[in-house]
Amino acid sequence: MELANKALELARRANDYQAEDAAIRILEDLINQEQKALPPPTASAAGPAMPEAGGGEQVGAASAAVLVPGLNPDDVRPKIFEVVRSVTGTDDEIHMDTPLMDTGMDSLSAVAFRNELNRMFQGSNLPASLMFDYPNINQITDHIVEVNSQRA
């Protein structure tokens, strides 16, 4: 894992996007292997309850939510915010336009973040470079809403 993070860092310094993509894919594979080795989370470990888009039901941060076409950014943004807080483990104030790298998120947590959003917003198929292409919560929200509207 450490070597993959170093490779990602070197690729970014060299502006080698192909090497960066390869390092991100390796990190994703490593995280997926680790997640498969872990027991499934219990209800108490699933994280805080969040409202589903368009309904009053509660869903944990680690749960998948099948969302209907035409997502409302005001419903998506708080869910992304909670995933950021969960992944970074911070209680610090996070602004919607703050770059996620400034919240303490690194390349490893970026992969976990993207994987969690893919589970939450099924069918969105978010890129491995999500956090770098869309560096803050507002931009990620806009991207997810746009991708979802294109599927409709």
Contacts in CASP RR format, 6 or more apart in sequence:
PFRMAT RR
TARGET T0000
AUTHOR 0000-0000-0000
METHOD contacts of the structure
MODEL  1
MELANKALELARRANDYQAEDAAIRILEDLINQEQKALPPPTASAAGPAM
PEAGGGEQVGAASAAVLVPGLNPDDVRPKIFEVVRSVTGTDDEIHMDTPL
MDTGMDSLSAVAFRNELNRMFQGSNLPASLMFDYPNINQITDHIVEVNSQ
RA
1 27 0 8 1.000
1 30 0 8 1.000
1 108 0 8 1.000
4 23 0 8 1.000
4 26 0 8 1.000
4 27 0 8 1.000
4 30 0 8 1.000
5 23 0 8 1.000
5 27 0 8 1.000
5 106 0 8 1.000
5 107 0 8 1.000
5 108 0 8 1.000
7 19 0 8 1.000
7 22 0 8 1.000
7 23 0 8 1.000
7 26 0 8 1.000
8 20 0 8 1.000
8 23 0 8 1.000
8 24 0 8 1.000
8 27 0 8 1.000
8 107 0 8 1.000
9 107 0 8 1.000
10 19 0 8 1.000
11 17 0 8 1.000
11 19 0 8 1.000
11 20 0 8 1.000
11 22 0 8 1.000
11 23 0 8 1.000
12 20 0 8 1.000
20 129 0 8 1.000
21 128 0 8 1.000
21 129 0 8 1.000
23 107 0 8 1.000
24 107 0 8 1.000
24 111 0 8 1.000
24 128 0 8 1.000
24 129 0 8 1.000
25 128 0 8 1.000
27 107 0 8 1.000
27 108 0 8 1.000
27 111 0 8 1.000
28 111 0 8 1.000
28 115 0 8 1.000
28 128 0 8 1.000
31 108 0 8 1.000
31 111 0 8 1.000
31 112 0 8 1.000
31 115 0 8 1.000
32 115 0 8 1.000
35 115 0 8 1.000
41 62 0 8 1.000
45 62 0 8 1.000
46 60 0 8 1.000
46 61 0 8 1.000
46 62 0 8 1.000
46 63 0 8 1.000
47 60 0 8 1.000
47 61 0 8 1.000
47 62 0 8 1.000
47 86 0 8 1.000
48 60 0 8 1.000
48 61 0 8 1.000
48 82 0 8 1.000
49 58 0 8 1.000
49 59 0 8 1.000
49 60 0 8 1.000
50 58 0 8 1.000
50 59 0 8 1.000
50 60 0 8 1.000
50 61 0 8 1.000
50 78 0 8 1.000
50 79 0 8 1.000
50 82 0 8 1.000
51 57 0 8 1.000
51 58 0 8 1.000
51 59 0 8 1.000
51 75 0 8 1.000
51 78 0 8 1.000
52 58 0 8 1.000
52 59 0 8 1.000
52 65 0 8 1.000
52 67 0 8 1.000
53 65 0 8 1.000
53 67 0 8 1.000
53 68 0 8 1.000
53 71 0 8 1.000
53 72 0 8 1.000
53 75 0 8 1.000
53 76 0 8 1.000
53 79 0 8 1.000
54 68 0 8 1.000
54 72 0 8 1.000
54 75 0 8 1.000
59 65 0 8 1.000
61 79 0 8 1.000
61 82 0 8 1.000
61 83 0 8 1.000
61 86 0 8 1.000
61 116 0 8 1.000
61 120 0 8 1.000
62 116 0 8 1.000
62 119 0 8 1.000
63 119 0 8 1.000
63 120 0 8 1.000
64 119 0 8 1.000
64 120 0 8 1.000
64 122 0 8 1.000
65 79 0 8 1.000
65 120 0 8 1.000
65 121 0 8 1.000
65 122 0 8 1.000
66 122 0 8 1.000
67 121 0 8 1.000
67 122 0 8 1.000
67 148 0 8 1.000
69 148 0 8 1.000
69 149 0 8 1.000
69 151 0 8 1.000
69 152 0 8 1.000
70 145 0 8 1.000
70 148 0 8 1.000
70 149 0 8 1.000
70 152 0 8 1.000
71 121 0 8 1.000
71 144 0 8 1.000
71 145 0 8 1.000
71 148 0 8 1.000
71 149 0 8 1.000
72 145 0 8 1.000
73 141 0 8 1.000
73 142 0 8 1.000
73 145 0 8 1.000
76 121 0 8 1.000
76 141 0 8 1.000
76 144 0 8 1.000
76 145 0 8 1.000
77 96 0 8 1.000
77 137 0 8 1.000
77 138 0 8 1.000
77 141 0 8 1.000
79 120 0 8 1.000
80 117 0 8 1.000
80 137 0 8 1.000
80 140 0 8 1.000
80 141 0 8 1.000
80 144 0 8 1.000
81 94 0 8 1.000
81 96 0 8 1.000
81 137 0 8 1.000
83 113 0 8 1.000
83 116 0 8 1.000
83 117 0 8 1.000
83 120 0 8 1.000
84 94 0 8 1.000
84 100 0 8 1.000
84 103 0 8 1.000
84 105 0 8 1.000
84 113 0 8 1.000
84 137 0 8 1.000
85 91 0 8 1.000
85 94 0 8 1.000
86 116 0 8 1.000
87 105 0 8 1.000
87 109 0 8 1.000
87 112 0 8 1.000
87 113 0 8 1.000
87 116 0 8 1.000
88 94 0 8 1.000
88 103 0 8 1.000
88 104 0 8 1.000
88 105 0 8 1.000
88 109 0 8 1.000
90 103 0 8 1.000
90 104 0 8 1.000
92 103 0 8 1.000
94 103 0 8 1.000
94 137 0 8 1.000
96 136 0 8 1.000
96 137 0 8 1.000
96 138 0 8 1.000
96 141 0 8 1.000
97 136 0 8 1.000
97 137 0 8 1.000
97 138 0 8 1.000
98 136 0 8 1.000
98 137 0 8 1.000
99 135 0 8 1.000
99 136 0 8 1.000
100 110 0 8 1.000
100 113 0 8 1.000
100 131 0 8 1.000
100 135 0 8 1.000
100 136 0 8 1.000
100 137 0 8 1.000
101 131 0 8 1.000
101 135 0 8 1.000
105 113 0 8 1.000
105 131 0 8 1.000
110 130 0 8 1.000
110 131 0 8 1.000
110 132 0 8 1.000
111 128 0 8 1.000
113 130 0 8 1.000
113 131 0 8 1.000
114 126 0 8 1.000
114 127 0 8 1.000
114 128 0 8 1.000
114 130 0 8 1.000
114 131 0 8 1.000
117 124 0 8 1.000
117 126 0 8 1.000
117 130 0 8 1.000
117 140 0 8 1.000
117 144 0 8 1.000
118 124 0 8 1.000
118 125 0 8 1.000
118 126 0 8 1.000
121 144 0 8 1.000
121 148 0 8 1.000
123 151 0 8 1.000
124 144 0 8 1.000
124 147 0 8 1.000
124 148 0 8 1.000
124 151 0 8 1.000
125 147 0 8 1.000
126 143 0 8 1.000
126 144 0 8 1.000
126 147 0 8 1.000
127 133 0 8 1.000
130 140 0 8 1.000
130 143 0 8 1.000
131 140 0 8 1.000
133 143 0 8 1.000
134 140 0 8 1.000
134 142 0 8 1.000
134 143 0 8 1.000
END
